[in-house]
Amino acid sequence: MNITPTLFNQFATWLKSRPATTTVKTVAQVIGGTVKPLVQGPPAPPEGTGNLIKNPSLETLVNGAPQCWAAAGYGTNTAAFSTVRPGHTGKVAEQLVVTNYVDGDAKLLPTLDLGGCSPTATPGNSYSIGAWYKSTTSTQFELYYRIGIGSWKYWTSSPWFSAASTFQKATWTTPPLPSGASGISFGLNLFSNGTLTTDDYEMFDVGTPPPPPPPPPAGGNLVQNPSLETAGTGSFPQCWQAGGYGTNTATFSTVSTAHTGTKAEKLTVTGYVSGDAKLLPTLDNSTCPPAAVAGHTYSLRAWYTSTAVTQFVVYYRDASGNWVYWTSGPWLPAASTYTQASFTTAAVPAGATALSFGLNLFSNGTLTTDDYAMYDSVGAPPLG
């Protein structure tokens, strides 16, 4: 149970005013006697029922802030939180404004406590999380889990959700909760200058996901020039090009510090303000971008070293031959030695004929990549 300092002081003031006949005892003094036999509590509710978030609509306020919620973040940026009216439902929502952004992020989270506010969770189970939001820039869910007697650890993050001028619902289903974890805290974040308003959070236990069926014999890698060994135009390997948007300076170069072979591609981002940069299979109508089948899911892979966080960004070519941003993967940590990144997509949208994907940088830093792969998930070989 959580007792705020204000509530405790109110209780102490009330207790002081009580008559001398008032008796104060500890819990042990009240219970007393020998240890009694164990009594079974009420049965736990079935999995998959009930929103696990406390104060999900942020309506209950303490000193002007939503009860059971706290500001969080890291890095160099200025984050300002405030309660605004009206909300998506009810009277209030929470607004986050980030200025002076250099790196890191900011977000509103269920309080990182022992379970009085943060949702309790079961190792091995997956959870459906959601929130309604408005934002002037991209946002994503960032998740933490509790281990031991109250130590919190960063866990994972969702794909990006695009800016929205009216309330939109962001939803994502987590991977299975790691062994030893006992609670989850999550929130939508800002990782650039902008404004984000959130309301009506939810988290539902969806139980233990079924084990994947054994894969049939592996299919081939669909990426052309996957190890970047064949030179193309300028500093780019054949069938590859630069991609990116926003305000930043991106420099690409071919380097010899490869994962395999003799060539890899290095991306350096400086002067970062917004957006990202990445290496992609060419966004054209040639045979360079990997062919894809609508309704299929695909396993994307690449080996990388990086001084900053990275993630997969994915585009698809529609039936008219136009390239469309589709989705992005969870954040992947910086790595000083080659590490394999992997991401399995959702079902490819109807009408899509090809995919293009790459690891990006969305802050100042360097990223070196090599040995890309894309497999139809039905038949993808093991990682490594």
N, C-alpha and C positions, 0 to 999 in steps of 0.2 A: 504494500500500500504506500502511496506517495503522499507526504504531508509537506505543504509549502511552508516556508518560514513565516509568512503572514498568518496562515491558519494556526500554526503552532503558537505564535505570540498571542493571538486572540484567545486560544484555549488557556494559556498561562494566565492571562489577565482575568478571565472568567473564574479560573480555579482560585486565584488569590482572593477574590471577593466572596468566596463561599464561607459559611460559618465554621467555627472550630470543630464542630461535630463531623465535618467531612473527612473521610479517610482515603488516603492514597496508598495503593498497593501495586506491586509489580504483577505481571501476568502469572509468574510462578507462584506468588503468594495467593493469588485468587484461585488458581486451579488446585494447587496443593495435592497432598496424598500420593499414593503409589501410581505408577504408570498403568493406565487402563488399556484394555485390549483395543486393537486397531478397529476403527469403524470406517467402512467403505463410504466414500463420497458419492455424489450423484454421477451417473454415467456421462462420459464425454459426449458432446454432440457429434453426430455423424460428420465425416469429412465432406467438404463441399457445401456446407450450409453456413450462412451468416457472414456478414461483413466483419472482418477482424480488426478494422481500424477504429480507434477511439476518437470521438469527436470528428467524424469524417467530413462533415459539412462546415467545420471551423466555426460553428455558431457560438459555442461556449468560450467566453473570453476571460482571461485573467490578466489584470493590468494592461488591457488593451490588446493582448496577443492571444491566439487560439490556445486553449488548454490542451496539453499533451503534445504540443508541437514546438520545434525549436529551429532557429536559423543555423545553417551549417555551410561549410565551404572551405576552400583552400586556395593557395596561390596569391598572386598580386592582382587585386581588383577591389573595387569599392561596391559593397552590396548594401542596399537600403530596403528594409521590409516594412510594410504597412498594411493595415486592414482597410479594405475599400468596400464601398456599397454601390449597388447591390451585388449579391453573389450570383452564381449560376442558379442555385436554389437558395432559399432563405435570405437572410439580411446581409451577410458579409462574405467576402472572399479575401485571399491574401495576395498582395502585390509585391513583387520583387523587382527592383530596378538596379541594374549593374552599370557602372560607369568606370572610366579609367582602366579598362580591361587590358591586362598584359598576359596572364595565364591563369590556370585553375578554373574554379567554378563557384557557384553559390546556389543554395537550394533550401527549401523548407522540408524538414523531416519529422516523423514521429520521434519523440524524445528518446535518446539513446540511454534507456534505463534498464531495470531488471525485469520489466514486463508490466509495470503499472500502466504505461502508456504505449510502449512499443508492442506490436503484435507478436504473440507467441507462434512458433512454427515448428514443424516436425522434420528432422533430417530425412532426405530421400524424397520428400513430397515437392511438388511444383505448385506455384501460386499464380493465380490470375490477378494482376494489379491494374488499377485504372485511376484516372483523374481527369477532370474537365479543366481546360486551360484556354487562355488567350495569350498570344506572344508576338512580339515584333521580330523575333528571330528563332532559329532552330532550338529545340529543347529535347531532352531525353530523360528517361528514368535512370536514376543512379541508386544502387542498392547496397546495403550493408547487412551483415548478420552478427548476432551475438553469440559468443562462445564463453565457456567457463562461467564465472560468477559475475559477469558484467563487462567483459572485454569485447569491444566492437571492432569488426574488421571489414574493410571494403571488399565487396563480393564481385559485382558485375554491373553492366549498364545495358540499356536497351538500344535498339536502333533509334535514329533521330526522328523527331516529329517536326513537321514544317511549321513555319510561322502561321498564325491564324488571327484574323481580326475579330472574329466572333467565337464564342465558346465552342470548342471541339473536344471530343473525348479521346484521350490517349489510352490504349490498352496494350498489355504485353503479358505473356506467360513466361515465368522464370524457368530456368533449368532446375533439376532437382537440388534441394538445399543440401549443402555439404554436411558430412558426418560431424557430429559434435556441436552443431549449431542449434540454438534454441529460440531464436527470435529474428525478425526481419524489420528493417526500417528502410523506407524508400521515399523518393520525392523527385519531381521534375526539376531540372536544373537549368541555369544559364551559363554558357561557357563563352560568352562574348558580351559586348555592350548591348543592352536592350531591356525590355520590360516584359515580365511574365506574371500573369494573374491566374491563380489556381483555386479550385473548389471541388467538393464532392469526391473525396478519395475513396477507394475501395480496395480490398484484398480478400480473395477467396481461396480456400484450400481446394485444389483440384486433384489431390491424392497423388499416388505413385504412378508415374507414367509407365505404360507397358514397355517391356524390353523390345528393341527394334528387331525385326525379322532378320535372319541370317542373310547377308547379301549374296546375290548370284555372282557368277564369275565377273571379275572387274571389267568395265569398259575402258576405252582409251581416254587419254587426256585431250580435251577439246581445245586447249589453248595453242595457238600457233606461235612458234619460236619461244617456247616457255622458259628456256634458260637464258634468253636474251643474247645468245651467242652470235646470231647473224645480224650484222650491222645494217642499219637502214639509213635514213636521211638525217644529217647533222649528228646530234648527240643521242639520237633515239635508235633503239633496236628496230629491226624490220617488224612491221605489223604493230608497232606501239607508238603512242603519242602522249604529249602532256595534256593534263586536264586540270581544271580548277576554277575558282571564282573568288570574288571579294577583293579586299585590299591587302596584298602581301606580295613579297618578291620571291619567286620560285626559280631556282637554278638546278638544271638537270645535267648530269655528267655520267659517262661510262667509266667504271673503275674496275680494277683487277682483283679486288678483295671479294671474290665470288663465293657463293655457297658450294656450287659445283662449276666445273669449266673454268673459263678465264675471264668472264665478264659478268658484272652486275650493274644495276642502275642506282645512282645516288641522287637524292633530292635534298636540297638545302633551302629552307625557308627563313628569310629575314624580313624585318620591317613589318611583322605581322600585326594587322588590325582586325581583320575578319576573313571569313571564307576558308578555303583550303586549297591544297595542291596535291596532285597524284599522277602516277603513270598508269595509262589505260591501254588495252587493245584498241586499235583505231576505231573511232566512231564513224564508220562509213558503211557502204553497201557491198564491200568486197568480202572475200572469204577470210579476212583476218580476224574479225570479232567472232568468238565462239558461237556456233549455232545452238539454239535452244528450242525446246518444245513446250508450248503453252500447257500449263497444268503440271509439268514436271518440277521437281525441286533439284537443286544442284549444290554440290559440295565444292566450295571455293577454297583455294590454298595458296600460300606463298611463304617463302622464307625471308626473314627480315632482321636487320639490326636498326636500332633507333635511339635517339637521345630524348624522345618525347613520346607521348601517347599517340597511338595510331588506330585505324579501324578500316574495315572494308567499306567501300562505296560502290554501289551497283547501279548500272543503267540497263535499259532494254531498248531494242529497236522494234518499233511497232509495225503494223501491217502496211503503213504508208511509207516506211523507210526512215521515219524520224526517230531520233534518239531521245529517250525520256528518263529523267532521274527516277529510280525505283525505290531503293532502300539502302540502309547502311547497317553494319554489324556492330556488336558491342565493342567498347574500347579495349584495346590491347596495350599492355604496359610497355614502357621502354625496355630495350634489351641490348646489352653490350656484346653479346655473341649471337650468332644466327639462331633464330627461334622460328618454328613453324606456326603460322597463323592459319586458322580455319574458321569457316562460317558456312552453315547450311541455309540456303535461301528458303523463303516460302514458295508456294506454287507460282510458277511464272504466269503473269497475266495473260488473258486471252488476247490473241492477235500478235503476241511477241514472237520474233523470229531469231533473235540473237541477244547475247548479253555482253557487257563490257564491265570490268571490275578492276579495282586496284586498292592498295593501301594508301592512305592519305596522311598528310600533316595538316593540323589545324591550329598550329602554334609555331613559334620559332623553333628550329631544330634541324636535325639531319636524319634521313631515313634511307637505308640501302636495302634493295629488294632483289630477289633472284628466284628462279625455279617456281614459276607460277603453275597452277593446275586448276582445271574445272572438270568435274565428273558429274554425270547424271547420278543422283543420289542412289538410285536403284542399281547397285553394282559398283559403287565407289570403293576403291581399295582402302586398306587401313592407312591411317596417318603415318607420316614418316618417310 
